Amino acid sequence: MRLYESAWVLIEGQEQPVQVSRDRNNAAAFNVGDWQYDIDGRPMKTNPDAPRLLKILSLQAAREAGLRQDYNKDITIGI
């Protein structure tokens, strides 16, 4: 799975999708909730206990779920 800025993903153990954002200090890292992953969705070495990413939502699935298409760090879910 390839991560990209503003994608929505499902995380093991969580019911709600979480939005992906690129880390401002490390261009090779993506922030997903409280964890960091590389572009291929693998946990970064700094947080090896991060939960597994189960699925990246398609643009259509995100729209149908009423999720934002653009990234806004102040909004965790919905519009």
KEDREN-436176 format. One line per field, with one value per atom (N, C-alpha, C): atom name; chain; y negated, x negated, z negated; residue number from 1. Coordinates in nm, 3 decimals. Example, Ala and Ser with C-alpha at 12.3 -4.5 7.8 and 13.67 -1.06 7.14 Angstrom:
atom: N, CA, C, N, CA, C
kette: A, A, A, A, A, A
v: 0.569, 0.450, 0.330, 0.225, 0.106, -0.003
u: -1.319, -1.230, -1.320, -1.285, -1.367, -1.290
w: -0.780, -0.780, -0.780, -0.708, -0.714, -0.787
nr: 1, 1, 1, 2, 2, 2
! end
This chain:
atom: N, CA, C, N, CA, C, N, CA, C, N, CA, C, N, CA, C, N, CA, C, N, CA, C, N, CA, C, N, CA, C, N, CA, C, N, CA, C, N, CA, C, N, CA, C, N, CA, C, N, CA, C, N, CA, C, N, CA, C, N, CA, C, N, CA, C, N, CA, C, N, CA, C, N, CA, C, N, CA, C, N, CA, C, N, CA, C, N, CA, C, N, CA, C, N, CA, C, N, CA, C, N, CA, C, N, CA, C, N, CA, C, N, CA, C, N, CA, C, N, CA, C, N, CA, C, N, CA, C, N, CA, C, N, CA, C, N, CA, C, N, CA, C, N, CA, C, N, CA, C, N, CA, C, N, CA, C, N, CA, C, N, CA, C, N, CA, C, N, CA, C, N, CA, C, N, CA, C, N, CA, C, N, CA, C, N, CA, C, N, CA, C, N, CA, C, N, CA, C, N, CA, C, N, CA, C, N, CA, C, N, CA, C, N, CA, C, N, CA, C, N, CA, C, N, CA, C, N, CA, C, N, CA, C, N, CA, C, N, CA, C, N, CA, C, N, CA, C, N, CA, C, N, CA, C, N, CA, C, N, CA, C, N, CA, C, N, CA, C, N, CA, C, N, CA, C
kette: A, A, A, A, A, A, A, A, A, A, A, A, A, A, A, A, A, A, A, A, A, A, A, A, A, A, A, A, A, A, A, A, A, A, A, A, A, A, A, A, A, A, A, A, A, A, A, A, A, A, A, A, A, A, A, A, A, A, A, A, A, A, A, A, A, A, A, A, A, A, A, A, A, A, A, A, A, A, A, A, A, A, A, A, A, A, A, A, A, A, A, A, A, A, A, A, A, A, A, A, A, A, A, A, A, A, A, A, A, A, A, A, A, A, A, A, A, A, A, A, A, A, A, A, A, A, A, A, A, A, A, A, A, A, A, A, A, A, A, A, A, A, A, A, A, A, A, A, A, A, A, A, A, A, A, A, A, A, A, A, A, A, A, A, A, A, A, A, A, A, A, A, A, A, A, A, A, A, A, A, A, A, A, A, A, A, A, A, A, A, A, A, A, A, A, A, A, A, A, A, A, A, A, A, A, A, A, A, A, A, A, A, A, A, A, A, A, A, A, A, A, A, A, A, A, A, A, A, A, A, A, A, A, A, A, A, A
v: 0.116, 0.000, -0.123, -0.215, -0.339, -0.451, -0.513, -0.624, -0.754, -0.844, -0.976, -1.077, -1.203, -1.312, -1.315, -1.324, -1.338, -1.209, -1.096, -0.969, -0.934, -0.847, -0.794, -0.645, -0.597, -0.456, -0.395, -0.265, -0.190, -0.128, -0.140, -0.090, 0.025, 0.127, 0.241, 0.193, 0.237, 0.203, 0.074, 0.002, -0.121, -0.110, -0.162, -0.155, -0.269, -0.386, -0.504, -0.517, -0.561, -0.588, -0.702, -0.703, -0.807, -0.869, -1.001, -1.070, -1.071, -1.055, -1.052, -1.193, -1.229, -1.355, -1.330, -1.401, -1.388, -1.462, -1.402, -1.463, -1.584, -1.694, -1.817, -1.811, -1.729, -1.720, -1.608, -1.514, -1.398, -1.364, -1.402, -1.383, -1.236, -1.146, -1.003, -0.940, -1.019, -0.966, -1.024, -0.941, -0.983, -0.964, -1.064, -1.057, -1.002, -0.902, -0.841, -0.829, -0.920, -0.923, -0.955, -0.875, -0.897, -0.824, -0.762, -0.679, -0.732, -0.681, -0.717, -0.592, -0.607, -0.498, -0.549, -0.456, -0.495, -0.497, -0.530, -0.544, -0.414, -0.301, -0.171, -0.123, -0.208, -0.174, -0.088, -0.081, -0.006, -0.100, -0.055, -0.140, -0.185, -0.310, -0.361, -0.294, -0.290, -0.225, -0.295, -0.420, -0.494, -0.451, -0.379, -0.327, -0.192, -0.091, 0.042, 0.109, 0.061, 0.120, 0.057, -0.025, -0.089, 0.018, -0.004, 0.095, 0.106, 0.218, 0.246, 0.164, 0.111, 0.042, 0.149, 0.151, 0.257, 0.223, 0.096, 0.061, -0.089, -0.129, -0.269, -0.286, -0.386, -0.408, -0.474, -0.428, -0.492, -0.630, -0.716, -0.848, -0.839, -0.746, -0.728, -0.682, -0.587, -0.538, -0.649, -0.733, -0.844, -0.943, -0.974, -1.064, -1.007, -0.879, -0.815, -0.813, -0.807, -0.807, -0.949, -1.050, -1.189, -1.243, -1.182, -1.224, -1.335, -1.420, -1.531, -1.479, -1.548, -1.513, -1.583, -1.701, -1.775, -1.757, -1.775, -1.752, -1.874, -1.853, -1.957, -1.894, -1.928, -1.862, -1.887, -1.990, -2.021, -1.935, -1.865, -1.781, -1.636, -1.553, -1.415, -1.324, -1.358, -1.273, -1.359, -1.324, -1.389, -1.523, -1.592, -1.720, -1.836
u: -0.084, 0.000, -0.089, -0.066, -0.142, -0.064, -0.125, -0.060, -0.081, 0.012, -0.001, 0.070, 0.030, 0.087, 0.238, 0.308, 0.454, 0.532, 0.465, 0.536, 0.603, 0.701, 0.766, 0.737, 0.700, 0.667, 0.743, 0.761, 0.816, 0.699, 0.701, 0.593, 0.646, 0.564, 0.601, 0.638, 0.755, 0.799, 0.878, 0.897, 0.976, 1.090, 1.205, 1.322, 1.327, 1.280, 1.289, 1.164, 1.180, 1.063, 0.981, 0.853, 0.761, 0.695, 0.681, 0.623, 0.470, 0.408, 0.262, 0.212, 0.099, 0.032, -0.118, -0.184, -0.330, -0.391, -0.493, -0.562, -0.642, -0.628, -0.697, -0.848, -0.893, -1.035, -1.107, -1.032, -1.093, -1.010, -1.057, -0.982, -0.958, -1.032, -1.015, -0.910, -0.853, -0.758, -0.619, -0.520, -0.380, -0.321, -0.249, -0.182, -0.042, -0.009, 0.124, 0.165, 0.250, 0.282, 0.157, 0.128, 0.011, -0.114, -0.107, -0.216, -0.274, -0.394, -0.458, -0.485, -0.466, -0.485, -0.567, -0.632, -0.701, -0.601, -0.646, -0.556, -0.483, -0.541, -0.479, -0.388, -0.364, -0.273, -0.335, -0.468, -0.536, -0.570, -0.554, -0.589, -0.735, -0.760, -0.897, -0.968, -1.099, -1.177, -1.160, -1.117, -1.097, -0.971, -0.880, -0.759, -0.719, -0.804, -0.780, -0.652, -0.593, -0.471, -0.344, -0.360, -0.245, -0.153, -0.021, 0.072, 0.060, 0.101, 0.095, 0.200, 0.162, 0.258, 0.329, 0.461, 0.538, 0.576, 0.611, 0.664, 0.655, 0.624, 0.633, 0.766, 0.842, 0.971, 0.955, 1.031, 1.029, 1.091, 1.066, 1.125, 1.278, 1.331, 1.476, 1.529, 1.461, 1.504, 1.498, 1.396, 1.384, 1.498, 1.528, 1.640, 1.772, 1.795, 1.920, 1.934, 1.821, 1.823, 1.831, 1.827, 1.835, 1.706, 1.592, 1.463, 1.405, 1.326, 1.262, 1.162, 1.151, 1.053, 0.919, 0.923, 0.801, 0.761, 0.633, 0.585, 0.607, 0.659, 0.676, 0.643, 0.529, 0.485, 0.575, 0.660, 0.751, 0.877, 0.901, 1.021, 0.976, 1.023, 0.978, 1.070, 1.196, 1.288, 1.401, 1.447, 1.565, 1.539, 1.647, 1.639, 1.638
w: 0.000, 0.000, 0.000, 0.091, 0.098, 0.032, -0.068, -0.137, -0.059, -0.075, -0.016, -0.105, -0.093, -0.171, -0.155, -0.263, -0.273, -0.248, -0.232, -0.219, -0.351, -0.346, -0.465, -0.472, -0.591, -0.608, -0.725, -0.717, -0.829, -0.904, -1.036, -1.121, -1.205, -1.219, -1.303, -1.443, -1.491, -1.625, -1.636, -1.524, -1.527, -1.428, -1.466, -1.379, -1.279, -1.318, -1.233, -1.145, -1.020, -0.935, -0.994, -0.963, -1.009, -0.887, -0.890, -0.776, -0.784, -0.669, -0.656, -0.626, -0.687, -0.652, -0.646, -0.558, -0.549, -0.667, -0.726, -0.839, -0.792, -0.861, -0.820, -0.844, -0.938, -0.972, -0.900, -0.844, -0.779, -0.656, -0.540, -0.416, -0.384, -0.447, -0.421, -0.514, -0.604, -0.702, -0.681, -0.712, -0.708, -0.847, -0.895, -1.024, -1.003, -1.083, -1.081, -1.228, -1.272, -1.414, -1.494, -1.594, -1.680, -1.630, -1.513, -1.465, -1.335, -1.302, -1.175, -1.094, -0.964, -0.869, -0.751, -0.680, -0.557, -0.443, -0.324, -0.210, -0.175, -0.214, -0.186, -0.299, -0.398, -0.507, -0.616, -0.620, -0.727, -0.842, -0.967, -1.080, -1.074, -1.110, -1.115, -1.233, -1.227, -1.333, -1.468, -1.466, -1.590, -1.665, -1.598, -1.663, -1.606, -1.634, -1.576, -1.624, -1.734, -1.786, -1.726, -1.624, -1.559, -1.501, -1.507, -1.453, -1.301, -1.251, -1.108, -1.035, -0.919, -0.834, -0.752, -0.761, -0.695, -0.553, -0.530, -0.399, -0.378, -0.257, -0.221, -0.149, -0.188, -0.127, 0.010, 0.106, 0.237, 0.224, 0.321, 0.322, 0.318, 0.393, 0.397, 0.261, 0.197, 0.066, -0.038, -0.031, -0.125, -0.104, 0.021, 0.050, -0.001, 0.026, -0.016, -0.168, -0.238, -0.384, -0.440, -0.352, -0.396, -0.453, -0.416, -0.468, -0.382, -0.444, -0.372, -0.271, -0.160, -0.058, -0.082, -0.143, -0.169, -0.315, -0.344, -0.479, -0.566, -0.685, -0.784, -0.918, -0.975, -1.097, -1.216, -1.208, -1.318, -1.318, -1.208, -1.196, -1.185, -1.277, -1.276, -1.195, -1.184, -1.110, -1.054, -0.938, -0.881, -0.816, -0.789, -0.717, -0.813
nr: 1, 1, 1, 2, 2, 2, 3, 3, 3, 4, 4, 4, 5, 5, 5, 6, 6, 6, 7, 7, 7, 8, 8, 8, 9, 9, 9, 10, 10, 10, 11, 11, 11, 12, 12, 12, 13, 13, 13, 14, 14, 14, 15, 15, 15, 16, 16, 16, 17, 17, 17, 18, 18, 18, 19, 19, 19, 20, 20, 20, 21, 21, 21, 22, 22, 22, 23, 23, 23, 24, 24, 24, 25, 25, 25, 26, 26, 26, 27, 27, 27, 28, 28, 28, 29, 29, 29, 30, 30, 30, 31, 31, 31, 32, 32, 32, 33, 33, 33, 34, 34, 34, 35, 35, 35, 36, 36, 36, 37, 37, 37, 38, 38, 38, 39, 39, 39, 40, 40, 40, 41, 41, 41, 42, 42, 42, 43, 43, 43, 44, 44, 44, 45, 45, 45, 46, 46, 46, 47, 47, 47, 48, 48, 48, 49, 49, 49, 50, 50, 50, 51, 51, 51, 52, 52, 52, 53, 53, 53, 54, 54, 54, 55, 55, 55, 56, 56, 56, 57, 57, 57, 58, 58, 58, 59, 59, 59, 60, 60, 60, 61, 61, 61, 62, 62, 62, 63, 63, 63, 64, 64, 64, 65, 65, 65, 66, 66, 66, 67, 67, 67, 68, 68, 68, 69, 69, 69, 70, 70, 70, 71, 71, 71, 72, 72, 72, 73, 73, 73, 74, 74, 74, 75, 75, 75, 76, 76, 76, 77, 77, 77, 78, 78, 78, 79, 79, 79
! end
